[in-house]
Amino acid sequence: MLRVALTRAKEDIQKDKALFEGEGFQVVELPLIKEVALRFEVPEVKFDFVVFQSPRAVRLFLSRHRLSDEKIVAVGEKTKRAVESEGYKVWAVPEEYYSGAIVELFRGKRGRVLIPRSAIGRDEVVEGLKALGLEVFPLEVYTVEPVLYEESELVDKLKPCHAVVFASPSAVKGLVANLPKERAISLLEGKRLVCIGKTTKEVLNSLLGVECLMPEKPTMEKVVELLKSLA
């Protein structure tokens, strides 16, 4: 049985675990990050668009603020479902989940864009929309911090795994926060490493100099399909 380490936040691993176990994988729970909600105030201006890039941003933002007639952009099907579960309609979902596709969706549009997001979020979307002439308001609603382990505990969890799944750049950084670079590289050697998308792959390569596999779409369902094809 293929033993797979999942490295997302604990609550996300609990959601994904059934998916992996249902396909015959043994799951090792190794949360390398945790969510920390932040206090925020929404600017008192009229927004034309709101961009959600994760279900977490949807949940934390809409738990404290309700929208009116803004056009909602949701990045990915899970984010779309999170928006709809709150009673809102999604105006658009970009065909791909990377920053360039989000920006391209706004080409020819005008107005103010609110982006509830992580405090450690990358700025490609913000800068790209500004370059198109839109007025952009990034709003930090949560941050992500590494979960720290005793080295022996981390090694005991990772060593017997056949595969490790990184679902965000933060999870990669969480591993690096726990282990020296050479130790982390050594521990990952010989394992099937799967990064959910381009940005995560780039961070893994830049921080540790190792390569990974990537599913055709950045979803956990596609990660499972990829691992099944390898098994």
C-alpha positions in Angstrom: 0.0 0.0 0.0 1.4 3.4 -1.0 2.0 5.6 2.0 1.4 9.3 1.3 2.2 12.3 3.5 -0.3 15.2 3.3 1.2 18.5 4.5 -1.7 21.0 4.4 -3.2 22.5 7.5 -4.8 20.0 9.8 -8.4 20.8 8.9 -7.6 20.5 5.2 -5.9 17.1 5.7 -9.1 15.8 7.4 -11.1 16.7 4.4 -8.6 15.1 2.0 -7.9 12.0 4.0 -11.1 10.2 3.0 -10.4 10.9 -0.7 -7.0 9.3 -0.5 -8.0 6.4 1.7 -11.0 5.7 -0.6 -8.5 5.1 -3.4 -6.4 2.7 -1.3 -3.6 5.0 -0.1 -2.4 5.0 3.5 -2.4 8.6 4.7 0.3 10.1 7.0 -1.0 13.3 8.5 1.8 15.8 8.6 0.4 19.3 8.8 3.3 21.7 8.1 1.2 24.9 8.3 -1.6 26.4 10.3 -4.1 29.1 9.6 -4.2 32.2 11.8 -7.2 34.6 11.3 -6.5 38.3 11.2 -8.6 41.3 12.2 -9.5 43.3 9.2 -11.6 46.3 8.1 -13.1 46.5 4.7 -12.5 49.9 2.9 -15.7 51.9 2.8 -15.9 52.2 -1.0 -18.0 50.6 -3.7 -16.4 47.5 -5.2 -17.2 46.2 -8.7 -15.4 42.9 -8.3 -14.3 40.6 -5.5 -11.6 37.9 -6.1 -11.3 34.9 -3.9 -8.3 32.7 -4.5 -9.1 30.0 -1.8 -12.0 28.5 0.2 -10.2 29.7 3.3 -10.4 33.4 2.2 -14.1 32.9 1.4 -14.8 31.5 4.8 -12.9 34.0 6.8 -14.0 37.0 4.8 -17.7 36.2 4.6 -17.9 35.2 8.3 -17.4 38.9 9.0 -18.6 40.8 6.0 -21.5 40.4 3.6 -21.4 41.3 -0.1 -24.0 43.1 -2.2 -23.9 43.2 -6.0 -20.2 42.8 -6.6 -19.1 40.4 -9.3 -17.4 37.5 -7.7 -14.4 35.7 -9.2 -13.6 32.3 -7.7 -10.3 30.6 -8.4 -10.9 26.9 -8.7 -14.0 24.7 -8.2 -13.6 24.3 -4.5 -13.5 28.1 -4.0 -16.5 28.4 -6.3 -18.4 25.9 -4.1 -17.4 27.7 -1.0 -18.8 31.0 -2.4 -22.0 29.2 -3.4 -22.4 27.6 0.0 -22.6 31.1 1.4 -25.5 31.9 -0.8 -23.7 33.9 -3.5 -23.4 33.4 -7.3 -20.0 33.3 -8.9 -19.5 35.6 -11.9 -16.5 33.9 -13.3 -13.9 31.1 -12.8 -10.6 31.5 -14.7 -9.9 28.5 -17.0 -6.6 27.9 -15.2 -5.7 28.6 -11.6 -2.4 30.6 -11.9 -2.1 34.4 -11.7 -1.8 35.1 -15.4 -5.2 33.5 -16.1 -6.8 35.5 -13.3 -5.4 38.7 -14.7 -6.4 37.8 -18.3 -10.0 37.5 -17.1 -10.1 41.2 -16.3 -8.6 42.4 -19.6 -10.8 45.2 -20.9 -12.6 45.6 -17.6 -12.6 48.7 -15.4 -13.5 49.4 -11.7 -12.4 48.5 -8.2 -11.3 45.0 -7.2 -11.3 43.7 -3.6 -9.0 40.7 -3.0 -9.4 39.1 0.5 -6.3 37.0 0.9 -3.4 35.7 2.9 -0.9 38.1 4.4 1.8 36.1 2.7 0.1 36.0 -0.6 2.1 36.7 -3.8 1.5 40.0 -5.6 1.3 38.9 -9.2 -2.5 39.2 -9.4 -2.5 42.6 -7.6 0.2 44.0 -9.8 -1.2 42.5 -13.0 -4.6 44.0 -12.4 -3.1 47.4 -11.6 -1.2 47.2 -14.9 -4.6 46.8 -16.6 -5.8 50.0 -15.1 -8.0 48.6 -12.3 -8.1 50.0 -8.8 -7.0 47.1 -6.6 -7.5 46.6 -2.8 -5.7 43.6 -1.3 -7.1 42.8 2.1 -5.3 40.5 4.5 -7.8 38.3 6.3 -5.5 35.5 7.5 -1.9 34.4 7.6 -0.2 31.0 7.5 2.4 29.9 10.0 4.6 26.8 10.0 3.9 24.0 12.4 7.1 23.1 14.2 8.1 19.6 15.2 10.9 17.9 17.1 13.2 16.7 14.3 12.9 13.1 15.4 9.1 13.2 15.1 9.2 14.7 11.7 11.7 12.1 10.5 9.6 9.3 11.9 6.6 10.5 10.0 8.3 11.2 6.7 10.9 8.4 6.4 8.5 5.5 5.8 6.4 7.5 3.2 6.5 6.6 -0.5 5.1 10.0 -1.6 4.8 13.5 -0.2 2.1 16.0 -1.4 2.7 19.7 -1.2 -0.5 21.7 -1.8 0.9 25.2 -1.3 4.2 27.1 -1.2 3.6 27.6 2.5 3.8 23.9 3.1 7.2 23.7 1.4 8.4 26.6 3.5 7.0 24.8 6.6 9.3 21.8 5.8 12.2 24.2 5.4 11.3 25.9 8.7 11.7 22.5 10.4 14.8 21.1 8.8 18.2 22.3 7.5 18.2 22.3 3.7 20.5 19.3 3.3 18.6 17.2 5.8 15.3 18.0 4.1 16.8 17.0 0.7 18.1 13.8 2.1 14.8 12.9 3.7 12.9 13.5 0.5 15.3 11.5 -1.7 13.7 8.6 -3.4 10.2 9.7 -2.7 7.5 10.7 -5.2 7.0 14.4 -4.6 3.8 16.0 -5.9 3.2 19.7 -6.1 -0.3 20.8 -6.7 0.5 23.7 -9.0 3.2 25.7 -10.8 3.9 28.1 -7.9 4.4 25.4 -5.4 6.7 23.5 -7.8 8.7 26.7 -8.3 9.1 27.2 -4.6 10.1 23.6 -3.9 12.7 23.8 -6.7 14.1 27.2 -5.5 14.3 26.3 -1.8 15.5 22.7 -2.1 16.6 22.3 -5.6 14.5 19.2 -6.1 12.0 18.4 -8.8 8.4 17.2 -8.4 5.5 15.8 -10.3 2.4 18.0 -11.0 -1.1 17.0 -11.8 -2.8 18.3 -15.0 -5.1 20.5 -12.8 -4.4 21.8 -9.3 -6.9 19.8 -7.4 -6.5 17.0 -4.8 -8.6 14.8 -7.0 -6.1 15.1 -9.8 -3.2 14.5 -7.3 -4.9 11.2 -6.4 -5.2 10.3 -10.1 -1.6 11.0 -10.7 -0.4 8.9 -7.7 -2.7 6.0 -8.8 -1.1 6.1 -12.3 2.4 5.9 -10.7 1.4 3.1 -8.3 
